Amino acid sequence: MKLIGSLTSPYVRKVRIVFLEKKVDIDLELENVWAADTKIALNNPLGKVPCLLLDDGEVLYDSRVIAEYADTLSPVGKLIPVGSRERATVKTWEALADGIGDASILARLETTLRPVEQQSPAWLERQMDKINTGLSQMSKELGENTWCHSNQMTLADIAVGCALGFLLLRFPNIAWQAQYPNLDTLYQKLMQRPSFAETAPPTA
């Protein structure tokens, strides 16, 4: 299998962590979807990463689809519960974390790809509000628990960790670590895992 992605995308990092936790080997092919010569549309008509090329030629895209598929490939460390209610809870955590990632990326694109005279302060504020309300909700839901759901790491924690890591990379001015110490405790614990350490995005 081959995963097409970038080293800074929180969604690519999420699925890479899932594969590492499941102890399933994949090849990583780097792709810059913003480059003029990007070939991502040859595999994903939506022009997004991650994109997983299976050995039989089938292509999977969207990080939630790939993460769910990866969790079925090995009995090691089940990351998505089987029970419908527990499964829905973990997937809701993932949706919340991915939503923060979505807003973060949109906010960054607004200030890095659009000329200053075309930027919308109202649009940027809307995205930043989503980030802040999302962080508040994650902190509230986590409370004093060790993990986002149950007594072990799940896809919920992986998604949250990737969203928080992306904020540290692209929005270091958002002081979520001081404002939400329980999220910081979770993040620091996750960063002790080889899967998180190995996929940490480059800072340069």
Secondary structure, 3 states (H helix, E strand, C coil): CEEEECCCCHHHHHHHHHHHHCCCCCEEEECCCCCCCCCHHHCCCCCCCCEEECCCCCEEECHHHHHHHHCCCCCCCCCCCCCHHHHHHHHHHHHHHHHHHHHHHHHHHHHHCCCHHHCCHHHHHHHHHHHHHHHHHHHHHHCCCCCCCCCCCCHHHHHHHHHHHHHHHHCCCCCHHHHCHHHHHHHHHHCCCHHHHHCCCCCC
